[in-house]
Amino acid sequence: MTQGAEPGPHGATPKLKLLVIDDEPAVVNALSRTLRGLYDVRTGTSAAEGLAVLGREPDVAIVLSDMRMPGMNGATFLFEARKMAPETVRVLLTGQADMDDVVHAINEGNIYRFLRKPCSPDLMRATLLAAAEQHRLIVAERQLLEQTLRGSVQALADALALSSPTVFGALAAPRCGWRS
């Protein structure tokens, strides 16, 4: 599975969703053209557009954002994106950044990677491939935790039912929907 996605209904692996946000339409178009063969690309030219996309499509795997944008900078946007879609891996792309910007972006937005413009296509692809793998790991960990929790709750319920089937059956069935 090349991009860390689950197989689709016919066995094909769907492309991961990548959201590209930059206030320069030419940059957005160039990145979209470069990456659309590898990812299911969504785009926007403002942080507000990016947040709207995440509101509609919280399954976006990777967000690639410019730092310097009017209204809301990339670090703040990625911080908000993290709240909306915590499994999304966030990458910041900027042409100009001082050390305070970098520290703020990493600490507040929990940025996975920080890239400088101009960024070579090879470095961009390698970074996004690593981000896709990071997303796969995040999703796999969440799924494992959910399965472990479900299994633990089931084991506890089974133990309680064995220790006192009459009491547990009478208490659990009406409230939790458990059936003994």
Solvent accessible surface area in square Angstrom, and as a share of the most:
residue,aa,sasa,rsa
1,M,141,0.63
2,T,113,0.66
3,Q,22,0.10
4,G,17,0.16
5,A,12,0.09
6,E,117,0.53
7,P,60,0.38
8,G,24,0.23
9,P,132,0.83
10,H,173,0.77
11,G,56,0.54
12,A,70,0.54
13,T,50,0.29
14,P,67,0.42
15,K,99,0.42
16,L,16,0.08
17,K,40,0.17
18,L,0,0.00
19,L,0,0.00
20,V,1,0.00
21,I,1,0.01
22,D,2,0.01
23,D,47,0.24
24,E,87,0.39
25,P,80,0.51
26,A,76,0.59
27,V,35,0.20
28,V,7,0.04
29,N,79,0.40
30,A,41,0.32
31,L,23,0.11
32,S,23,0.15
33,R,140,0.51
34,T,64,0.37
35,L,0,0.00
36,R,141,0.51
37,G,57,0.55
38,L,67,0.33
39,Y,4,0.02
40,D,51,0.27
41,V,28,0.16
42,R,63,0.23
43,T,57,0.33
44,G,4,0.04
45,T,49,0.29
46,S,33,0.21
47,A,3,0.02
48,A,73,0.56
49,E,81,0.36
50,G,0,0.00
51,L,35,0.17
52,A,50,0.39
53,V,10,0.06
54,L,2,0.01
55,G,50,0.48
56,R,162,0.59
57,E,32,0.15
58,P,82,0.52
59,D,91,0.47
60,V,1,0.01
61,A,0,0.00
62,I,0,0.00
63,V,0,0.00
64,L,2,0.01
65,S,0,0.00
66,D,7,0.04
67,M,2,0.01
68,R,109,0.40
69,M,16,0.07
70,P,100,0.63
71,G,93,0.90
72,M,55,0.25
73,N,55,0.28
74,G,0,0.00
75,A,0,0.00
76,T,50,0.29
77,F,0,0.00
78,L,0,0.00
79,F,70,0.29
80,E,49,0.22
81,A,0,0.00
82,R,93,0.34
83,K,125,0.53
84,M,83,0.37
85,A,4,0.03
86,P,92,0.58
87,E,44,0.20
88,T,2,0.01
89,V,4,0.02
90,R,14,0.05
91,V,0,0.00
92,L,0,0.00
93,L,7,0.04
94,T,0,0.00
95,G,45,0.43
96,Q,114,0.51
97,A,21,0.16
98,D,79,0.41
99,M,139,0.62
100,D,112,0.58
101,D,24,0.13
102,V,25,0.14
103,V,74,0.42
104,H,78,0.35
105,A,0,0.00
106,I,81,0.41
107,N,101,0.52
108,E,73,0.33
109,G,0,0.00
110,N,71,0.37
111,I,15,0.08
112,Y,65,0.25
113,R,100,0.36
114,F,47,0.20
115,L,13,0.06
116,R,136,0.50
117,K,51,0.21
118,P,138,0.87
119,C,28,0.17
120,S,56,0.36
121,P,77,0.48
122,D,106,0.55
123,L,91,0.45
124,M,6,0.03
125,R,95,0.35
126,A,58,0.45
127,T,3,0.02
128,L,0,0.00
129,L,98,0.49
130,A,30,0.23
131,A,0,0.00
132,A,2,0.01
133,E,76,0.34
134,Q,60,0.26
135,H,20,0.09
136,R,90,0.33
137,L,87,0.43
138,I,48,0.24
139,V,30,0.17
140,A,42,0.33
141,E,105,0.47
142,R,93,0.34
143,Q,70,0.31
144,L,111,0.55
145,L,113,0.56
146,E,67,0.30
147,Q,109,0.48
148,T,78,0.45
149,L,118,0.59
150,R,151,0.55
151,G,41,0.39
152,S,62,0.40
153,V,70,0.40
154,Q,81,0.36
155,A,62,0.48
156,L,110,0.55
157,A,9,0.07
158,D,68,0.35
159,A,55,0.43
160,L,83,0.41
161,A,24,0.19
162,L,152,0.76
163,S,88,0.57
164,S,40,0.26
165,P,81,0.51
166,T,115,0.67
167,V,85,0.49
168,F,35,0.15
169,G,16,0.16
170,A,69,0.53
171,L,98,0.49
172,A,8,0.06
173,A,44,0.34
174,P,108,0.68
175,R,194,0.71
176,C,88,0.53
177,G,54,0.52
178,W,80,0.28
179,R,225,0.82
180,S,121,0.78
